[in-house]
């Protein structure tokens, strides 16, 4: 399978390139970047045959079967639709769009083309959350509350590699999207109640730097989510699952019980790398001609809930 990675030189583009290198029968044949000289030099260093600053150029190539979009959030929906209409399968990094209308249009185009379109909801694939999900499916766990903290220190527009961003990140439509989808995925329900509160808007970035979100699904399970770009360590996202049968704490790919005993996740998946696992699902779904876990259609309810939360904040 021959894949193009757009935004390849960015923090998550590199993660996808490293992940794809672990999957048999996959070759990255094209990369897309913002600046032609820089992406050409990057491709040369990676041994990738084609580089361009124009996604359409890659989509016109016969040696591109599918595309992974690790581009700025504001470009996700338009580019994903562009890929589908060019006859290419697409995996678009989270979120699929920064508003509900564009998300709905992407799902509509996917249904019309019949191509695989997947959103990068990596939390569905992290072994820590898979362990919880597998036990829920077996009826061994019942969630009463998810308590989640998503904390960064990002008072300037820098990416995960410490380089200046060409776009502005967003607590609601990007970082909250992870938890909104995971809560609904783990409970198997869509929130019927959701609200948000946001702090002051940053004078230069133009976004709220602190946010609090509450959700409830019809069965009664609730989720409390706190997000901040003002938090000066520790950084990351930490999930507490409070269940009838006990408490578990997920820190990325690691899982602990409520008394900080680490859970053995070695048999959960073929890798402990969530990005590799999501890329494997994308490739497998294309090969098998099926809907992937994390398809844009499956992730649309998360976008609907985010829209509900945004409207509640005024």
Secondary structure in CASP SS format (residue, H / E / C, confidence):
PFRMAT SS
TARGET T0000
AUTHOR 0000-0000-0000
METHOD secondary structure of the structure
MODEL  1
X C 1.00
X E 1.00
X E 1.00
X E 1.00
X E 1.00
X E 1.00
X C 1.00
X C 1.00
X C 1.00
X C 1.00
X H 1.00
X H 1.00
X H 1.00
X H 1.00
X H 1.00
X H 1.00
X H 1.00
X H 1.00
X H 1.00
X H 1.00
X C 1.00
X C 1.00
X C 1.00
X C 1.00
X C 1.00
X C 1.00
X E 1.00
X E 1.00
X E 1.00
X E 1.00
X E 1.00
X E 1.00
X C 1.00
X C 1.00
X C 1.00
X H 1.00
X H 1.00
X H 1.00
X H 1.00
X H 1.00
X H 1.00
X H 1.00
X H 1.00
X H 1.00
X H 1.00
X H 1.00
X C 1.00
X C 1.00
X C 1.00
X E 1.00
X E 1.00
X E 1.00
X C 1.00
X C 1.00
X H 1.00
X H 1.00
X H 1.00
X H 1.00
X H 1.00
X C 1.00
X C 1.00
X C 1.00
X C 1.00
X C 1.00
X C 1.00
X E 1.00
X E 1.00
X E 1.00
X E 1.00
X C 1.00
X C 1.00
X C 1.00
X H 1.00
X H 1.00
X H 1.00
X H 1.00
X H 1.00
X H 1.00
X H 1.00
X H 1.00
X H 1.00
X H 1.00
X H 1.00
X H 1.00
X H 1.00
X C 1.00
X C 1.00
X C 1.00
X E 1.00
X E 1.00
X E 1.00
X E 1.00
X E 1.00
X C 1.00
X C 1.00
X C 1.00
X C 1.00
X C 1.00
X C 1.00
X H 1.00
X H 1.00
X H 1.00
X H 1.00
X H 1.00
X H 1.00
X H 1.00
X H 1.00
X H 1.00
X H 1.00
X H 1.00
X H 1.00
X H 1.00
X H 1.00
X C 1.00
X C 1.00
X C 1.00
X E 1.00
X E 1.00
X E 1.00
X E 1.00
X C 1.00
X H 1.00
X H 1.00
X H 1.00
X C 1.00
X C 1.00
X H 1.00
X H 1.00
X H 1.00
X H 1.00
X H 1.00
X H 1.00
X H 1.00
X H 1.00
X H 1.00
X H 1.00
X H 1.00
X C 1.00
X C 1.00
X C 1.00
X C 1.00
X C 1.00
X E 1.00
X E 1.00
X E 1.00
X E 1.00
X E 1.00
X E 1.00
X E 1.00
X E 1.00
X E 1.00
X C 1.00
X E 1.00
X C 1.00
X C 1.00
X C 1.00
X C 1.00
X E 1.00
X C 1.00
X C 1.00
X C 1.00
X C 1.00
X C 1.00
X E 1.00
X C 1.00
X C 1.00
X C 1.00
X C 1.00
X C 1.00
X C 1.00
X H 1.00
X H 1.00
X H 1.00
X H 1.00
X H 1.00
X H 1.00
X H 1.00
X H 1.00
X H 1.00
X H 1.00
X H 1.00
X H 1.00
X H 1.00
X H 1.00
X H 1.00
X H 1.00
X H 1.00
X C 1.00
X C 1.00
X C 1.00
X E 1.00
X E 1.00
X E 1.00
X E 1.00
X E 1.00
X E 1.00
X E 1.00
X E 1.00
X C 1.00
X C 1.00
X E 1.00
X C 1.00
X C 1.00
X C 1.00
X C 1.00
X C 1.00
X C 1.00
X E 1.00
X C 1.00
X E 1.00
X E 1.00
X E 1.00
X E 1.00
X E 1.00
X E 1.00
X E 1.00
X E 1.00
X C 1.00
X C 1.00
X C 1.00
X C 1.00
X E 1.00
X E 1.00
X E 1.00
X E 1.00
X E 1.00
X E 1.00
X E 1.00
X C 1.00
X E 1.00
X C 1.00
X C 1.00
X C 1.00
X C 1.00
X C 1.00
X E 1.00
X E 1.00
X E 1.00
X E 1.00
X E 1.00
X E 1.00
X E 1.00
X E 1.00
X C 1.00
X C 1.00
X E 1.00
X E 1.00
X E 1.00
X E 1.00
X E 1.00
X E 1.00
X C 1.00
X C 1.00
X E 1.00
X E 1.00
X E 1.00
X E 1.00
X C 1.00
X C 1.00
X C 1.00
X C 1.00
X E 1.00
X C 1.00
X C 1.00
X C 1.00
X C 1.00
X C 1.00
X C 1.00
X C 1.00
X C 1.00
X C 1.00
X C 1.00
X C 1.00
X H 1.00
X H 1.00
X H 1.00
X H 1.00
X H 1.00
X H 1.00
X H 1.00
X H 1.00
X H 1.00
X H 1.00
X H 1.00
X H 1.00
X H 1.00
X H 1.00
X H 1.00
X C 1.00
X C 1.00
X C 1.00
X C 1.00
X C 1.00
X C 1.00
X E 1.00
X H 1.00
X H 1.00
X H 1.00
X H 1.00
X H 1.00
X H 1.00
X H 1.00
X H 1.00
X H 1.00
X H 1.00
X H 1.00
X H 1.00
X H 1.00
X H 1.00
X H 1.00
X H 1.00
X H 1.00
X H 1.00
X C 1.00
END
